[in-house]
Structure formats: structure tokens, C-alpha cells
Amino acid sequence: MILGSAFASSRFCNALEPTIGQVVAQPYFAAANRSIQSLARLGSPIRSADAEQIAVLTQQNDPQAVSKAEEILSRYTLAKLSLGPNGAPQIAIGEAPRQLVEQGWRVFLVRVENPSGQKGSLVFTSGTRTIGNLEIVSKGAAQRTALADALYKGPMIEEMWLATELYEPTPILSGGVAVATIPLPEIPIEYHIVQLFSRDHGPRTTSFFLNVLMGSNDHAFHPAHRQFDFECLPSHEIPLRILDTNGNGCVASLTIKDKLNRVYPPKAMRLAPDLFFQEQVYRADGETVRLTEGEYLVKSERGPEYLCGTKAVQIRGAASVIDVKLERWIDPSKWGFYSGDTHIHAAGCSHYERPTEGVGPETLIRHIRGEALTIGDALNWGPSWYYQKQFFSGNAESPVAALEHPELQKAYGVTLQPQTTREDVESIIRYDVEVSQFPSSHAGHLVLLQLKEQDYPGAQLIEDWPSWNLPILKWVKAQGAYGGYAHCGLGMVVDSTDLPNYEIPPMDGIGTQEAIIDVTHGCVDFLSGCDSLPVAELNAWYHMLNCGFRMAMVGETDFPCMSDGRVGAGRSYVKLGTRPNGNSGYTAWIEGLFKPHQYCGDGRSHVLECKVNGQPLSDSDLVLESGETINVEVLIAARLEPELTPETKARRANESGYDIERARIGNTRQVPLELIVNGLPAAIINIVADGVPRAVALKAKISRSSWWALRVLPSLHTHPSFVRVNNKPVRASKKSAEWCRACVDKVWEVKSPFMRESEHPAAATAFEHARKTYEQIASECEVV
């Protein structure tokens, strides 16, 4: 909006030079020295001789000193910005050599002249857009994306070679958008700093634009513009050697920053597989990153089972190499556990809708491998549904991490040459569905796994799907697939932090809601959590387990919606005899979600072995007499950082999702391991979270048919195991059944107005079935 008319109608006017006599020396030198100090902080100090002369002129402090200082500072000035007598913006080219560097930043002064002391702010920027701001409408809102300027994005992307950032700008809201501005100075001349990043090398040209926001002055001026020519020096393609703990090459997460804490490549300049909303990039052994000469800090990670590594590297030419040797603190696969994230998106939320509709499997698999996930479920949903559904095959695959959209990569000058590694085959991806931004989404988002068909029978468009969830879950069951409720804590938040608690949630979200009804029809296989408030996630699950229903709690990230930091922030670990591979391996992993040897969490706590009364966990119920005891022997490993740091304190303050930092007992390195029976702690033992596997034992007396589980809250929760006493079903709590019964009414009250009128009779019948089921269960409970 600010710059919209610049290309068509602006004219260049020579900048007006203020009379040096107007400039008061003391405030001029105070401001000039602040800018000189900022240049030094940004790694681009002025020459020593010039700095010494400026220091002398500052002491001289008269008009002649100002004049000589202007001559010196002009050598570092890219552009001179000014306002004409009527307030119209004007640009002149400064005397600084217009030299940039490929894949690096260069810093320049910008001279601002305001001889008449006008009020307002300046907007100074290049006319070049970047991948990071190509999106001009709200992300993820549309089921079908607009063309937005052009069908073919290659020519547009080719021009995205320059990023412009003001140093310490003043943000101002304009048209609802935060705009970086330069406040007009109260003195006639003041200097500011602009940072320029070049994607390319060789001669390049761009136009800079200057607009003025005049505060109370309603007069609108056409932006001034001026063409600038640059020579961009080449940088270096730096090879990467990335080795796992076993010496194999692999994919890892790398965050690369310079001494000024600037990220490389800059987020705004990234094209998939590098995502503009993340700090890190994912690279395989043998691949490269393009850097200019200088000193960098490289942080290497590969999911929560690895230690975070940092190393300083000095790039001194094309012969430089970055070596990364990863180090694990735990490898659950040695005990047969393999991790997966059941909720990843390739489109919507933080993903761009342009230049492509999200990203493809070539990009997602790179991220899955870089976080050491064995399984990644990519869920197609409303945003870009009609584009992304092409990737559904009904198969689990381990695709090559090639560059998607080669024509866009060529236009963008991408030099990355993808490489395969020996560990690539250890990660597989499968496309399935999340029922979100569909007619039934109001009743809770469904995650549908291992589908044979992804289109609901008879539905040509999203709008044709049912407006409530049970018909969808029945269709899922009919094809031998699995269905559950995503981000189950949403809409389930109450004031109480007790587990379990008996407050009725507002049911105004997209979490567990209709699951409380659908489970009575045998159609809910799991709830998905680890990404919202733990109490809100677990409370309904505990109540339904107390009523005798059996379902899993699985880990998810809902990347990049609930979290866009990285995939696998919430994950499930399934115990298998061999590493899952292909369709049969994926099937075994999914089926393992519903067996006792499964736990979910943040990957920083692991139950590696578990025995009950001296026997390994069994898929069958444990049969006991009333009053007998379960003795649970556990091999557990957990890891906290040795001491609290600013980063861990920030993680501790975040109440949502799973993070072992919130389990830390005070300032110690201990966390509590709890044995839960029917939702209540029956035994607790504190363990040292130093990464070392430790054998511990807990026990509890069982007086009736029950379920039990282990937890380190909020870091780990195991799948429930069941104990049968006197051959009776679990009826652990009448209050739980009454809570579920009350929730049925609340869900109907909140959700039924959003259902199609034609579907109301079937829905009403299904809800009435749920009411009667919970009433019957309540009557069968021996304990309040």
C-alpha cells in the first residue's frame, strides 16, 4: 500500500543540501558517533584513520568540523534521503562503493536530511520482494489458492535477489501491517544504517524507494525512487561432513549464525527445502552451504535423542569445510523403540501458499530424517487440499530428498546438490488426512491414518463431507484404517489443574470434543497430544479410560501449525522386533500404537524396559485377585541440561506442549516418575535426569479391574495397561462416567448448531446412545 504507485508515477528530484550553518555541531556529532559505533558492532567499522579524524572533529565541535565530517561519512553512505520544501521525498546516490557479496551482508550509512524540521517517518526499501514476503494474503486460510500476480512464478522469483533491512528501525502500523521506518530527525542531518543481502554474484541492479509518513499531515506524496547498480562478489560453496555417532553419513539440523547473530541463509531469502519460518536448515552428509568469508557459529542437532553441538568455524575460501560429528545421549532403537510423528502438514499455517502450495514429499522427508524420526505422517487438510492430495498413494515410502520444482530452484539460483546417505532408508513418510477446515471440523479435527482411500464416498468437494464426525470414523473403520482426535486439549481447558478433574469444558475448540460420543460407538482409536496443555489433553482421556474404553494417546507436533519450530516435537515410540520399513513396517508401527509397549512425549524421557510382577508387558490383560499388588520394574532414562540456562528457563515458562524442563524438581536435575492407577498417582519416585538408564521399581495395590500407566509429566506418558479382577470390565469411577455423560450434553449444545439440518436426526440418535451408555456405566461402578 505504501509503495504501490512507485513504479508508475514517481519522479526523481535532486536532494536539497542544508546549509552547514544550520547544523549545530554537538547534536550532529553525537548522532554521527552513534552510527559509527553501530557500524563497528555490525562488523563494518570505518577506517581507523577516518575514525581518528572524526574523534578530533568531534572535539573541534564547530561548523568547519561538521563540513569535514560530512566529507568523511560520505565515503560510507549508500543513499542520501531528504524532504523537499513541500515534504516530498527525494533520493540521491551516495559515494560509498556499491559492492555486495553473494550470500552475505554488507552495511552502509543512509544520510537523512530534514532541514525544515518536519515531523513524520520515512520508509526506505528496495523494490525487491523475497520468498519470505511473497505471501500477500493470510496464510492457510484458503482451500484453493489464488494465482497472485502470475501463473508462472519463475520470472518473479528470479528478481528476488536482494534483502534490505534497516538497523534498529522504528516499526509503525500502516494499513494493519508493521512497517520498518526511519523517524525524521529533529536535527538537519542524521545518519542511519541499512543492511543489504545479495543472493547472487555479478552485476545486479535494483531500485530503492522512499516514502514519507507525515503524521498529522494528510498530504500523500508519490514515493521517490532511484536505480542503484551493484557489483556482487562471489562467495564459496562450503562442503559439509555430517556423521552420526556410528560414523554413517546422515541428515542433520544446522543453525548457522555469524558474530552478529544473523542466520544463514537469511530466513526471508529461503526457498524449499529451506523454510523461511525456521532458523535451521537440513543438510545431508556431502551437501553444501554457501557462505562468504568470516567466522560463524554452527549449531548441530538431530532430534531430542541427540546432544546439541556447537562449534565455531572460520571460512577462509573455497577449501574450507564444516565437519559435524553428532552425539547421542540415548538410542531407543537399541531397546527396539522407533519414533514417529503422526501429525505433519506440507501446506497451510506457516507454509507459504506461493510460489507453490506448500512443499512436497522431497522437502518433508528431509525434515523427518533431520529430526531422526522413523515415521512421519503427512496429513492433507483444507489448505491446498486439491493440490496436496496428489501425493497420497496409500503407501509408506522413503523418497529421495531431491529438489522439488527445479524450474523455481533454477530461477532462484539454488546451488544445493542433494546427496543420499546410508541412513536415509531409516525414515519413511506416508500421506493421509486430517479432517480440518471440512464441514465437521467444528466437532474436533480428525486424524485418519493408513487410509486406502482419502476421498469420502460421494464427495466431490470438501464441502460435500459430513458435518459431524461419526460417519467419517465409521467409513475409516470400514476400510481397516485408524481414526482419532488431533490436538486433543483444544476446547478442553478448565480452571482446575487437577488430574482428573470434574469441571465441564467449554467444548468450543477443535480437540477431543465429539470423541466422548464417538468412543461409545467403538470408533475412536486414539487421541493426539503433546502439543497443547497437558491437563486439558489427559483429563478426558483418563475419564474415558475409567469408563472402560480403550484408546491410545499418541504424540504429534501438528507442524507447522501448533508449532513450526521442527517436526517431531511431540512423538510416539513403538516397540518392534525390527526397524519398520515400507508398508509392512508402517502397518506394524501403527498397530503398535495400541499395545502396552508404547509411550509418547517430547523424546527426552524413555521407558526402555518394563516388567509387571516379574513378567514383560503383555498385550493381554493381567488377571489378579482383589487386593493383589502390581510390582512394576522399569528401566528409564531421562535427560535435563545440568543447570538452568536462559533457554531452558524460557522452555520452562511455556505451559503448552510437552517439555521435560517443566518436570524438573526445583533447580535440581531430578524429575518424578509416577505410577498412575485409574488416573491417580499410586506411587512416585524421583529419578536423576542425567541421561543414564536406571532401573527403578514401583508398586500399587489393585482392588478392582483397573488401568495403569507411567508418566513423567509433562515429558512422557506410557500406553495404559489393564488389570482384570473377577473378570469384570473397568468401571473405575462413577464420577468419571457422570462427567462424560454431562459432556455429551455440552457437546450437543455447542456443536449441533453447526451440523446440517439433514444430518441432525442421525446425530441426535448417536448422542442419545452415548448418554445411555454412560448412564449404564455409572450404574455399574462400585466406586464413586
Secondary structure in CASP SS format (residue, H / E / C, confidence):
PFRMAT SS
TARGET T0000
AUTHOR 0000-0000-0000
METHOD secondary structure of the structure
MODEL  1
M C 1.00
I C 1.00
L C 1.00
G C 1.00
S C 1.00
A H 1.00
F H 1.00
A H 1.00
S H 1.00
S C 1.00
R C 1.00
F C 1.00
C C 1.00
N C 1.00
A C 1.00
L C 1.00
E C 1.00
P C 1.00
T C 1.00
I H 1.00
G H 1.00
Q H 1.00
V C 1.00
V C 1.00
A H 1.00
Q H 1.00
P H 1.00
Y H 1.00
F H 1.00
A H 1.00
A H 1.00
A H 1.00
N H 1.00
R H 1.00
S H 1.00
I H 1.00
Q H 1.00
S H 1.00
L H 1.00
A H 1.00
R H 1.00
L C 1.00
G C 1.00
S C 1.00
P C 1.00
I C 1.00
R C 1.00
S H 1.00
A H 1.00
D H 1.00
A H 1.00
E H 1.00
Q H 1.00
I H 1.00
A H 1.00
V H 1.00
L H 1.00
T H 1.00
Q H 1.00
Q H 1.00
N C 1.00
D C 1.00
P H 1.00
Q H 1.00
A H 1.00
V H 1.00
S H 1.00
K H 1.00
A H 1.00
E H 1.00
E H 1.00
I H 1.00
L H 1.00
S H 1.00
R H 1.00
Y H 1.00
T E 1.00
L E 1.00
A E 1.00
K E 1.00
L E 1.00
S E 1.00
L E 1.00
G C 1.00
P C 1.00
N C 1.00
G C 1.00
A C 1.00
P E 1.00
Q E 1.00
I E 1.00
A E 1.00
I E 1.00
G C 1.00
E C 1.00
A C 1.00
P C 1.00
R C 1.00
Q E 1.00
L E 1.00
V E 1.00
E E 1.00
Q C 1.00
G E 1.00
W E 1.00
R E 1.00
V E 1.00
F E 1.00
L E 1.00
V E 1.00
R E 1.00
V E 1.00
E E 1.00
N C 1.00
P C 1.00
S C 1.00
G C 1.00
Q C 1.00
K C 1.00
G C 1.00
S E 1.00
L E 1.00
V E 1.00
F E 1.00
T E 1.00
S E 1.00
G C 1.00
T C 1.00
R C 1.00
T C 1.00
I H 1.00
G H 1.00
N H 1.00
L C 1.00
E C 1.00
I C 1.00
V C 1.00
S C 1.00
K C 1.00
G C 1.00
A C 1.00
A C 1.00
Q C 1.00
R C 1.00
T C 1.00
A C 1.00
L C 1.00
A C 1.00
D C 1.00
A C 1.00
L C 1.00
Y C 1.00
K C 1.00
G H 1.00
P H 1.00
M H 1.00
I H 1.00
E H 1.00
E C 1.00
M C 1.00
W C 1.00
L E 1.00
A E 1.00
T E 1.00
E E 1.00
L E 1.00
Y C 1.00
E C 1.00
P C 1.00
T E 1.00
P E 1.00
I E 1.00
L E 1.00
S E 1.00
G C 1.00
G C 1.00
V E 1.00
A E 1.00
V E 1.00
A E 1.00
T E 1.00
I E 1.00
P E 1.00
L C 1.00
P C 1.00
E C 1.00
I C 1.00
P C 1.00
I E 1.00
E E 1.00
Y E 1.00
H E 1.00
I E 1.00
V E 1.00
Q E 1.00
L E 1.00
F E 1.00
S E 1.00
R C 1.00
D C 1.00
H C 1.00
G E 1.00
P E 1.00
R E 1.00
T E 1.00
T E 1.00
S E 1.00
F E 1.00
F E 1.00
L E 1.00
N E 1.00
V E 1.00
L E 1.00
M C 1.00
G C 1.00
S C 1.00
N C 1.00
D C 1.00
H C 1.00
A C 1.00
F C 1.00
H C 1.00
P C 1.00
A E 1.00
H E 1.00
R E 1.00
Q E 1.00
F E 1.00
D E 1.00
F E 1.00
E E 1.00
C E 1.00
L E 1.00
P C 1.00
S C 1.00
H E 1.00
E E 1.00
I E 1.00
P E 1.00
L E 1.00
R E 1.00
I E 1.00
L E 1.00
D C 1.00
T C 1.00
N C 1.00
G C 1.00
N C 1.00
G E 1.00
C C 1.00
V E 1.00
A E 1.00
S E 1.00
L E 1.00
T E 1.00
I E 1.00
K E 1.00
D E 1.00
K C 1.00
L C 1.00
N C 1.00
R C 1.00
V E 1.00
Y E 1.00
P C 1.00
P C 1.00
K H 1.00
A H 1.00
M H 1.00
R C 1.00
L C 1.00
A C 1.00
P C 1.00
D C 1.00
L C 1.00
F C 1.00
F C 1.00
Q C 1.00
E C 1.00
Q C 1.00
V E 1.00
Y E 1.00
R E 1.00
A E 1.00
D C 1.00
G C 1.00
E C 1.00
T E 1.00
V E 1.00
R E 1.00
L E 1.00
T C 1.00
E C 1.00
G E 1.00
E E 1.00
Y E 1.00
L E 1.00
V E 1.00
K E 1.00
S E 1.00
E E 1.00
R C 1.00
G C 1.00
P C 1.00
E C 1.00
Y E 1.00
L C 1.00
C C 1.00
G E 1.00
T E 1.00
K E 1.00
A E 1.00
V E 1.00
Q E 1.00
I E 1.00
R C 1.00
G C 1.00
A C 1.00
A C 1.00
S C 1.00
V C 1.00
I E 1.00
D E 1.00
V E 1.00
K E 1.00
L C 1.00
E C 1.00
R E 1.00
W C 1.00
I C 1.00
D C 1.00
P H 1.00
S H 1.00
K H 1.00
W H 1.00
G C 1.00
F E 1.00
Y E 1.00
S E 1.00
G E 1.00
D E 1.00
T E 1.00
H E 1.00
I E 1.00
H C 1.00
A C 1.00
A C 1.00
G C 1.00
C C 1.00
S C 1.00
H C 1.00
Y C 1.00
E C 1.00
R C 1.00
P C 1.00
T C 1.00
E C 1.00
G C 1.00
V C 1.00
G C 1.00
P H 1.00
E H 1.00
T H 1.00
L H 1.00
I H 1.00
R H 1.00
H H 1.00
I H 1.00
R H 1.00
G H 1.00
E C 1.00
A C 1.00
L C 1.00
T C 1.00
I E 1.00
G E 1.00
D E 1.00
A E 1.00
L E 1.00
N E 1.00
W C 1.00
G C 1.00
P C 1.00
S C 1.00
W H 1.00
Y H 1.00
Y H 1.00
Q H 1.00
K H 1.00
Q H 1.00
F H 1.00
F C 1.00
S C 1.00
G C 1.00
N C 1.00
A E 1.00
E E 1.00
S C 1.00
P C 1.00
V C 1.00
A C 1.00
A C 1.00
L C 1.00
E C 1.00
H C 1.00
P H 1.00
E H 1.00
L H 1.00
Q H 1.00
K H 1.00
A H 1.00
Y C 1.00
G C 1.00
V C 1.00
T C 1.00
L C 1.00
Q C 1.00
P C 1.00
Q C 1.00
T C 1.00
T C 1.00
R C 1.00
E C 1.00
D H 1.00
V H 1.00
E H 1.00
S C 1.00
I E 1.00
I E 1.00
R E 1.00
Y E 1.00
D E 1.00
V E 1.00
E E 1.00
V E 1.00
S C 1.00
Q C 1.00
F C 1.00
P C 1.00
S C 1.00
S H 1.00
H H 1.00
A H 1.00
G C 1.00
H C 1.00
L E 1.00
V E 1.00
L E 1.00
L E 1.00
Q C 1.00
L C 1.00
K C 1.00
E C 1.00
Q C 1.00
D C 1.00
Y C 1.00
P C 1.00
G C 1.00
A C 1.00
Q C 1.00
L C 1.00
I H 1.00
E H 1.00
D H 1.00
W C 1.00
P C 1.00
S C 1.00
W C 1.00
N C 1.00
L H 1.00
P H 1.00
I H 1.00
L H 1.00
K H 1.00
W H 1.00
V H 1.00
K H 1.00
A H 1.00
Q C 1.00
G C 1.00
A C 1.00
Y E 1.00
G E 1.00
G E 1.00
Y E 1.00
A C 1.00
H C 1.00
C C 1.00
G C 1.00
L C 1.00
G C 1.00
M C 1.00
V C 1.00
V C 1.00
D C 1.00
S C 1.00
T C 1.00
D C 1.00
L C 1.00
P C 1.00
N C 1.00
Y C 1.00
E C 1.00
I C 1.00
P C 1.00
P C 1.00
M C 1.00
D C 1.00
G C 1.00
I C 1.00
G C 1.00
T C 1.00
Q C 1.00
E C 1.00
A H 1.00
I H 1.00
I H 1.00
D H 1.00
V H 1.00
T H 1.00
H H 1.00
G C 1.00
C C 1.00
V C 1.00
D C 1.00
F E 1.00
L E 1.00
S E 1.00
G E 1.00
C C 1.00
D C 1.00
S C 1.00
L C 1.00
P H 1.00
V H 1.00
A H 1.00
E H 1.00
L H 1.00
N H 1.00
A H 1.00
W H 1.00
Y H 1.00
H H 1.00
M H 1.00
L H 1.00
N H 1.00
C C 1.00
G C 1.00
F C 1.00
R C 1.00
M C 1.00
A E 1.00
M E 1.00
V E 1.00
G E 1.00
E C 1.00
T C 1.00
D C 1.00
F E 1.00
P C 1.00
C C 1.00
M C 1.00
S C 1.00
D C 1.00
G C 1.00
R C 1.00
V C 1.00
G C 1.00
A C 1.00
G C 1.00
R E 1.00
S E 1.00
Y E 1.00
V E 1.00
K E 1.00
L C 1.00
G C 1.00
T C 1.00
R C 1.00
P C 1.00
N C 1.00
G H 1.00
N H 1.00
S H 1.00
G H 1.00
Y H 1.00
T H 1.00
A H 1.00
W H 1.00
I H 1.00
E H 1.00
G H 1.00
L C 1.00
F C 1.00
K C 1.00
P C 1.00
H C 1.00
Q E 1.00
Y E 1.00
C E 1.00
G E 1.00
D C 1.00
G C 1.00
R C 1.00
S E 1.00
H E 1.00
V E 1.00
L E 1.00
E E 1.00
C E 1.00
K E 1.00
V E 1.00
N C 1.00
G C 1.00
Q E 1.00
P E 1.00
L C 1.00
S C 1.00
D C 1.00
S C 1.00
D C 1.00
L E 1.00
V E 1.00
L E 1.00
E C 1.00
S C 1.00
G C 1.00
E E 1.00
T E 1.00
I E 1.00
N E 1.00
V E 1.00
E E 1.00
V E 1.00
L E 1.00
I E 1.00
A E 1.00
A E 1.00
R E 1.00
L C 1.00
E C 1.00
P C 1.00
E C 1.00
L C 1.00
T C 1.00
P H 1.00
E H 1.00
T H 1.00
K H 1.00
A H 1.00
R H 1.00
R H 1.00
A H 1.00
N C 1.00
E C 1.00
S C 1.00
G C 1.00
Y C 1.00
D C 1.00
I H 1.00
E H 1.00
R H 1.00
A H 1.00
R C 1.00
I C 1.00
G C 1.00
N C 1.00
T C 1.00
R C 1.00
Q E 1.00
V E 1.00
P E 1.00
L E 1.00
E E 1.00
L E 1.00
I E 1.00
V E 1.00
N C 1.00
G C 1.00
L E 1.00
P E 1.00
A E 1.00
A E 1.00
I E 1.00
I E 1.00
N E 1.00
I E 1.00
V E 1.00
A C 1.00
D E 1.00
G C 1.00
V C 1.00
P C 1.00
R E 1.00
A E 1.00
V E 1.00
A E 1.00
L E 1.00
K E 1.00
A E 1.00
K E 1.00
I E 1.00
S C 1.00
R C 1.00
S C 1.00
S E 1.00
W E 1.00
W E 1.00
A E 1.00
L E 1.00
R E 1.00
V E 1.00
L C 1.00
P C 1.00
S C 1.00
L E 1.00
H E 1.00
T E 1.00
H C 1.00
P C 1.00
S E 1.00
F E 1.00
V E 1.00
R E 1.00
V E 1.00
N C 1.00
N C 1.00
K C 1.00
P C 1.00
V C 1.00
R C 1.00
A C 1.00
S C 1.00
K H 1.00
K H 1.00
S H 1.00
A H 1.00
E H 1.00
W H 1.00
C H 1.00
R H 1.00
A H 1.00
C H 1.00
V H 1.00
D H 1.00
K H 1.00
V H 1.00
W H 1.00
E H 1.00
V H 1.00
K H 1.00
S H 1.00
P H 1.00
F H 1.00
M C 1.00
R C 1.00
E H 1.00
S H 1.00
E H 1.00
H H 1.00
P H 1.00
A H 1.00
A H 1.00
A H 1.00
T H 1.00
A H 1.00
F H 1.00
E H 1.00
H H 1.00
A H 1.00
R H 1.00
K H 1.00
T H 1.00
Y H 1.00
E H 1.00
Q H 1.00
I H 1.00
A H 1.00
S H 1.00
E H 1.00
C C 1.00
E C 1.00
V C 1.00
V C 1.00
END
